[in-house]
Amino acid sequence: MYFVYLLLCTDGTLYTGITTDLERRFAEHKAGTGARYTKAHGAKKILYSEAHPDRSAASKREAEIKKLTRTKKLALPLRGDGHAA
């Protein structure tokens, strides 16, 4: 099982990624050992996540989310497509 997630960074920016273990990955982002982006911008909280059966499906959804505007990304939890964190 893979998860696509949306993070709120400490500077107010958003980060989208995929993982097999959401809690572990968030801890890595918080510790500064996750992605370069979150190392520089800091990870504040998980705004949204959704489960996918395999890496391919998760990667495709990640790409879709990355193309969304900030407003649409922030609306994801309100639509109930996945899991608001």
N, CA, C and O atoms as a GROMACS GRO file, in nm:
protein
  340
    1MET      N    1   0.085  -0.118   0.000
    1MET     CA    2   0.000   0.000   0.000
    1MET      C    3   0.089   0.124   0.000
    1MET      O    4   0.186   0.133   0.076
    2TYR      N    5   0.055   0.218  -0.086
    2TYR     CA    6   0.126   0.345  -0.095
    2TYR      C    7   0.031   0.458  -0.060
    2TYR      O    8  -0.090   0.447  -0.077
    3PHE      N    9   0.088   0.566  -0.009
    3PHE     CA   10   0.010   0.683   0.028
    3PHE      C   11   0.063   0.805  -0.045
    3PHE      O   12   0.184   0.825  -0.056
    4VAL      N   13  -0.028   0.886  -0.094
    4VAL     CA   14   0.004   1.019  -0.147
    4VAL      C   15  -0.034   1.115  -0.036
    4VAL      O   16  -0.141   1.103   0.023
    5TYR      N   17   0.053   1.210  -0.008
    5TYR     CA   18   0.025   1.302   0.103
    5TYR      C   19   0.058   1.446   0.067
    5TYR      O   20   0.138   1.473  -0.023
    6LEU      N   21  -0.006   1.536   0.137
    6LEU     CA   22   0.014   1.679   0.121
    6LEU      C   23   0.055   1.736   0.255
    6LEU      O   24  -0.017   1.723   0.354
    7LEU      N   25   0.172   1.798   0.260
    7LEU     CA   26   0.223   1.858   0.383
    7LEU      C   27   0.211   2.010   0.379
    7LEU      O   28   0.224   2.072   0.274
    8LEU      N   29   0.184   2.066   0.495
    8LEU     CA   30   0.196   2.210   0.514
    8LEU      C   31   0.334   2.233   0.573
    8LEU      O   32   0.368   2.173   0.675
    9CYS      N   33   0.412   2.319   0.511
    9CYS     CA   34   0.546   2.350   0.562
    9CYS      C   35   0.539   2.469   0.657
    9CYS      O   36   0.442   2.544   0.658
   10THR      N   37   0.645   2.485   0.737
   10THR     CA   38   0.645   2.591   0.839
   10THR      C   39   0.638   2.731   0.778
   10THR      O   40   0.596   2.826   0.845
   11ASP      N   41   0.680   2.744   0.653
   11ASP     CA   42   0.673   2.875   0.588
   11ASP      C   43   0.542   2.897   0.511
   11ASP      O   44   0.526   2.997   0.442
   12GLY      N   45   0.448   2.801   0.525
   12GLY     CA   46   0.319   2.814   0.460
   12GLY      C   47   0.308   2.752   0.323
   12GLY      O   48   0.199   2.747   0.265
   13THR      N   49   0.418   2.703   0.269
   13THR     CA   50   0.414   2.637   0.138
   13THR      C   51   0.364   2.493   0.154
   13THR      O   52   0.352   2.442   0.265
   14LEU      N   53   0.335   2.430   0.040
   14LEU     CA   54   0.283   2.294   0.039
   14LEU      C   55   0.382   2.200  -0.027
   14LEU      O   56   0.456   2.240  -0.117
   15TYR      N   57   0.384   2.074   0.018
   15TYR     CA   58   0.470   1.972  -0.040
   15TYR      C   59   0.387   1.846  -0.060
   15TYR      O   60   0.312   1.805   0.029
   16THR      N   61   0.399   1.784  -0.177
   16THR     CA   62   0.328   1.660  -0.209
   16THR      C   63   0.429   1.549  -0.230
   16THR      O   64   0.530   1.569  -0.298
   17GLY      N   65   0.401   1.431  -0.173
   17GLY     CA   66   0.491   1.318  -0.190
   17GLY      C   67   0.418   1.186  -0.178
   17GLY      O   68   0.297   1.182  -0.156
   18ILE      N   69   0.493   1.075  -0.194
   18ILE     CA   70   0.437   0.942  -0.176
   18ILE      C   71   0.526   0.862  -0.082
   18ILE      O   72   0.646   0.889  -0.069
   19THR      N   73   0.466   0.764  -0.015
   19THR     CA   74   0.540   0.679   0.079
   19THR      C   75   0.462   0.552   0.106
   19THR      O   76   0.344   0.541   0.073
   20THR      N   77   0.530   0.455   0.167
   20THR     CA   78   0.462   0.334   0.212
   20THR      C   79   0.428   0.342   0.360
   20THR      O   80   0.346   0.265   0.410
   21ASP      N   81   0.491   0.435   0.431
   21ASP     CA   82   0.470   0.451   0.575
   21ASP      C   83   0.458   0.600   0.606
   21ASP      O   84   0.559   0.670   0.618
   22LEU      N   85   0.337   0.647   0.619
   22LEU     CA   86   0.310   0.790   0.635
   22LEU      C   87   0.373   0.848   0.763
   22LEU      O   88   0.433   0.955   0.759
   23GLU      N   89   0.360   0.778   0.874
   23GLU     CA   90   0.414   0.829   1.001
   23GLU      C   91   0.566   0.838   0.997
   23GLU      O   92   0.624   0.937   1.042
   24ARG      N   93   0.632   0.735   0.943
   24ARG     CA   94   0.778   0.735   0.933
   24ARG      C   95   0.824   0.849   0.843
   24ARG      O   96   0.918   0.920   0.877
   25ARG      N   97   0.758   0.865   0.729
   25ARG     CA   98   0.800   0.967   0.634
   25ARG      C   99   0.781   1.108   0.692
   25ARG      O  100   0.866   1.195   0.672
   26PHE      N  101   0.672   1.129   0.763
   26PHE     CA  102   0.650   1.260   0.824
   26PHE      C  103   0.759   1.287   0.928
   26PHE      O  104   0.810   1.399   0.938
   27ALA      N  105   0.794   1.185   1.006
   27ALA     CA  106   0.902   1.201   1.105
   27ALA      C  107   1.034   1.236   1.036
   27ALA      O  108   1.111   1.317   1.087
   28GLU      N  109   1.060   1.176   0.920
   28GLU     CA  110   1.181   1.209   0.844
   28GLU      C  111   1.178   1.354   0.798
   28GLU      O  112   1.278   1.424   0.807
   29HIS      N  113   1.064   1.397   0.748
   29HIS     CA  114   1.051   1.537   0.706
   29HIS      C  115   1.073   1.631   0.825
   29HIS      O  116   1.144   1.731   0.813
   30LYS      N  117   1.013   1.599   0.938
   30LYS     CA  118   1.027   1.684   1.058
   30LYS      C  119   1.172   1.691   1.104
   30LYS      O  120   1.218   1.795   1.152
   31ALA      N  121   1.244   1.579   1.090
   31ALA     CA  122   1.384   1.572   1.134
   31ALA      C  123   1.481   1.633   1.034
   31ALA      O  124   1.600   1.647   1.062
   32GLY      N  125   1.430   1.670   0.916
   32GLY     CA  126   1.516   1.729   0.814
   32GLY      C  127   1.590   1.626   0.731
   32GLY      O  128   1.683   1.659   0.658
   33THR      N  129   1.548   1.499   0.741
   33THR     CA  130   1.613   1.393   0.664
   33THR      C  131   1.524   1.342   0.551
   33THR      O  132   1.557   1.243   0.486
   34GLY      N  133   1.412   1.408   0.528
   34GLY     CA  134   1.322   1.369   0.419
   34GLY      C  135   1.368   1.436   0.291
   34GLY      O  136   1.487   1.433   0.260
   35ALA      N  137   1.279   1.493   0.218
   35ALA     CA  138   1.311   1.560   0.091
   35ALA      C  139   1.390   1.689   0.113
   35ALA      O  140   1.380   1.752   0.218
   36ARG      N  141   1.468   1.727   0.013
   36ARG     CA  142   1.542   1.853   0.021
   36ARG      C  143   1.449   1.971   0.043
   36ARG      O  144   1.482   2.064   0.117
   37TYR      N  145   1.332   1.967  -0.021
   37TYR     CA  146   1.237   2.077  -0.007
   37TYR      C  147   1.195   2.097   0.138
   37TYR      O  148   1.196   2.209   0.189
   38THR      N  149   1.157   1.988   0.204
   38THR     CA  150   1.111   2.002   0.343
   38THR      C  151   1.226   2.027   0.439
   38THR      O  152   1.205   2.080   0.548
   39LYS      N  153   1.346   1.990   0.399
   39LYS     CA  154   1.462   2.022   0.483
   39LYS      C  155   1.480   2.174   0.487
   39LYS      O  156   1.513   2.231   0.590
   40ALA      N  157   1.457   2.237   0.373
   40ALA     CA  158   1.472   2.383   0.363
   40ALA      C  159   1.351   2.459   0.417
   40ALA      O  160   1.367   2.568   0.472
   41HIS      N  161   1.231   2.402   0.400
   41HIS     CA  162   1.108   2.475   0.435
   41HIS      C  163   1.042   2.428   0.564
   41HIS      O  164   0.952   2.494   0.616
   42GLY      N  165   1.086   2.316   0.617
   42GLY     CA  166   1.030   2.262   0.741
   42GLY      C  167   0.893   2.201   0.721
   42GLY      O  168   0.811   2.256   0.647
   43ALA      N  169   0.868   2.089   0.785
   43ALA     CA  170   0.736   2.023   0.776
   43ALA      C  171   0.658   2.053   0.902
   43ALA      O  172   0.706   2.031   1.013
   44LYS      N  173   0.536   2.104   0.886
   44LYS     CA  174   0.454   2.141   1.001
   44LYS      C  175   0.348   2.035   1.031
   44LYS      O  176   0.340   1.986   1.144
   45LYS      N  177   0.268   1.998   0.930
   45LYS     CA  178   0.166   1.894   0.952
   45LYS      C  179   0.119   1.835   0.821
   45LYS      O  180   0.134   1.894   0.714
   46ILE      N  181   0.060   1.716   0.832
   46ILE     CA  182   0.002   1.649   0.716
   46ILE      C  183  -0.140   1.704   0.699
   46ILE      O  184  -0.222   1.696   0.790
   47LEU      N  185  -0.166   1.760   0.583
   47LEU     CA  186  -0.298   1.815   0.556
   47LEU      C  187  -0.392   1.711   0.496
   47LEU      O  188  -0.513   1.716   0.519
   48TYR      N  189  -0.335   1.617   0.420
   48TYR     CA  190  -0.419   1.526   0.343
   48TYR      C  191  -0.339   1.403   0.305
   48TYR      O  192  -0.218   1.411   0.280
   49SER      N  193  -0.406   1.289   0.300
   49SER     CA  194  -0.343   1.167   0.247
   49SER      C  195  -0.450   1.079   0.185
   49SER      O  196  -0.567   1.085   0.221
   50GLU      N  197  -0.406   0.996   0.092
   50GLU     CA  198  -0.496   0.899   0.032
   50GLU      C  199  -0.416   0.774  -0.002
   50GLU      O  200  -0.299   0.783  -0.041
   51ALA      N  201  -0.478   0.657   0.012
   51ALA     CA  202  -0.412   0.529  -0.010
   51ALA      C  203  -0.428   0.482  -0.154
   51ALA      O  204  -0.530   0.507  -0.219
   52HIS      N  205  -0.325   0.414  -0.203
   52HIS     CA  206  -0.327   0.355  -0.337
   52HIS      C  207  -0.267   0.216  -0.330
   52HIS      O  208  -0.180   0.190  -0.246
   53PRO      N  209  -0.312   0.125  -0.416
   53PRO     CA  210  -0.269  -0.014  -0.408
   53PRO      C  211  -0.123  -0.039  -0.449
   53PRO      O  212  -0.062  -0.136  -0.405
   54ASP      N  213  -0.068   0.049  -0.533
   54ASP     CA  214   0.070   0.027  -0.579
   54ASP      C  215   0.139   0.160  -0.608
   54ASP      O  216   0.077   0.266  -0.613
   55ARG      N  217   0.271   0.151  -0.629
   55ARG     CA  218   0.351   0.270  -0.650
   55ARG      C  219   0.308   0.345  -0.777
   55ARG      O  220   0.307   0.468  -0.779
   56SER      N  221   0.274   0.272  -0.880
   56SER     CA  222   0.234   0.334  -1.007
   56SER      C  223   0.112   0.424  -0.988
   56SER      O  224   0.111   0.539  -1.033
   57ALA      N  225   0.010   0.372  -0.923
   57ALA     CA  226  -0.112   0.450  -0.900
   57ALA      C  227  -0.083   0.572  -0.813
   57ALA      O  228  -0.134   0.681  -0.838
   58ALA      N  229   0.000   0.553  -0.710
   58ALA     CA  230   0.035   0.664  -0.620
   58ALA      C  231   0.114   0.772  -0.694
   58ALA      O  232   0.090   0.891  -0.676
   59SER      N  233   0.207   0.730  -0.778
   59SER     CA  234   0.288   0.826  -0.854
   59SER      C  235   0.204   0.907  -0.952
   59SER      O  236   0.224   1.027  -0.969
   60LYS      N  237   0.109   0.840  -1.015
   60LYS     CA  238   0.019   0.910  -1.108
   60LYS      C  239  -0.065   1.014  -1.034
   60LYS      O  240  -0.083   1.126  -1.081
   61ARG      N  241  -0.117   0.975  -0.918
   61ARG     CA  242  -0.198   1.068  -0.839
   61ARG      C  243  -0.113   1.182  -0.786
   61ARG      O  244  -0.159   1.297  -0.782
   62GLU      N  245   0.010   1.154  -0.745
   62GLU     CA  246   0.101   1.258  -0.699
   62GLU      C  247   0.121   1.362  -0.809
   62GLU      O  248   0.116   1.482  -0.783
   63ALA      N  249   0.143   1.315  -0.931
   63ALA     CA  250   0.162   1.406  -1.044
   63ALA      C  251   0.037   1.491  -1.066
   63ALA      O  252   0.048   1.611  -1.095
   64GLU      N  253  -0.082   1.431  -1.054
   64GLU     CA  254  -0.207   1.506  -1.070
   64GLU      C  255  -0.218   1.615  -0.964
   64GLU      O  256  -0.251   1.729  -0.994
   65ILE      N  257  -0.189   1.580  -0.840
   65ILE     CA  258  -0.200   1.676  -0.730
   65ILE      C  259  -0.100   1.790  -0.747
   65ILE      O  260  -0.132   1.906  -0.723
   66LYS      N  261   0.022   1.757  -0.790
   66LYS     CA  262   0.123   1.861  -0.809
   66LYS      C  263   0.083   1.963  -0.915
   66LYS      O  264   0.129   2.077  -0.911
   67LYS      N  265  -0.002   1.924  -1.008
   67LYS     CA  266  -0.048   2.016  -1.113
   67LYS      C  267  -0.161   2.108  -1.066
   67LYS      O  268  -0.192   2.207  -1.131
   68LEU      N  269  -0.222   2.075  -0.953
   68LEU     CA  270  -0.334   2.156  -0.902
   68LEU      C  271  -0.285   2.290  -0.850
   68LEU      O  272  -0.168   2.305  -0.811
   69THR      N  273  -0.373   2.388  -0.849
   69THR     CA  274  -0.341   2.516  -0.788
   69THR      C  275  -0.338   2.499  -0.636
   69THR      O  276  -0.390   2.401  -0.583
   70ARG      N  277  -0.279   2.593  -0.568
   70ARG     CA  278  -0.274   2.589  -0.422
   70ARG      C  279  -0.415   2.580  -0.364
   70ARG      O  280  -0.439   2.504  -0.271
   71THR      N  281  -0.507   2.658  -0.418
   71THR     CA  282  -0.646   2.659  -0.370
   71THR      C  283  -0.709   2.521  -0.381
   71THR      O  284  -0.776   2.474  -0.289
   72LYS      N  285  -0.688   2.456  -0.495
   72LYS     CA  286  -0.745   2.323  -0.515
   72LYS      C  287  -0.678   2.219  -0.426
   72LYS      O  288  -0.744   2.127  -0.378
   73LYS      N  289  -0.548   2.235  -0.403
   73LYS     CA  290  -0.479   2.143  -0.311
   73LYS      C  291  -0.536   2.157  -0.170
   73LYS      O  292  -0.560   2.057  -0.102
   74LEU      N  293  -0.558   2.279  -0.127
   74LEU     CA  294  -0.611   2.301   0.007
   74LEU      C  295  -0.755   2.254   0.021
   74LEU      O  296  -0.802   2.229   0.132
   75ALA      N  297  -0.826   2.242  -0.090
   75ALA     CA  298  -0.964   2.196  -0.089
   75ALA      C  299  -0.974   2.043  -0.085
   75ALA      O  300  -1.082   1.991  -0.060
   76LEU      N  301  -0.866   1.972  -0.109
   76LEU     CA  302  -0.869   1.826  -0.112
   76LEU      C  303  -0.934   1.765   0.012
   76LEU      O  304  -1.022   1.680  -0.002
   77PRO      N  305  -0.894   1.803   0.133
   77PRO     CA  306  -0.956   1.741   0.251
   77PRO      C  307  -1.104   1.771   0.263
   77PRO      O  308  -1.178   1.695   0.326
   78LEU      N  309  -1.148   1.880   0.205
   78LEU     CA  310  -1.288   1.918   0.215
   78LEU      C  311  -1.377   1.837   0.123
   78LEU      O  312  -1.498   1.828   0.143
   79ARG      N  313  -1.316   1.776   0.019
   79ARG     CA  314  -1.393   1.696  -0.075
   79ARG      C  315  -1.414   1.553  -0.027
   79ARG      O  316  -1.503   1.483  -0.077
   80GLY      N  317  -1.335   1.511   0.069
   80GLY     CA  318  -1.352   1.376   0.122
   80GLY      C  319  -1.300   1.267   0.031
   80GLY      O  320  -1.346   1.153   0.038
   81ASP      N  321  -1.204   1.299  -0.055
   81ASP     CA  322  -1.147   1.198  -0.146
   81ASP      C  323  -1.056   1.101  -0.074
   81ASP      O  324  -1.035   0.988  -0.120
   82GLY      N  325  -1.002   1.141   0.036
   82GLY     CA  326  -0.906   1.058   0.106
   82GLY      C  327  -0.922   1.076   0.255
   82GLY      O  328  -1.032   1.069   0.309
   83HIS      N  329  -0.811   1.101   0.320
   83HIS     CA  330  -0.811   1.114   0.464
   83HIS      C  331  -0.755   1.249   0.503
   83HIS      O  332  -0.639   1.278   0.475
   84ALA      N  333  -0.833   1.330   0.565
   84ALA     CA  334  -0.783   1.456   0.618
   84ALA      C  335  -0.709   1.423   0.747
   84ALA      O  336  -0.758   1.348   0.831
   85ALA      N  337  -0.590   1.479   0.760
   85ALA     CA  338  -0.509   1.449   0.878
   85ALA      C  339  -0.521   1.558   0.981
   85ALA      O  340  -0.459   1.550   1.087
   0.00000   0.00000   0.00000
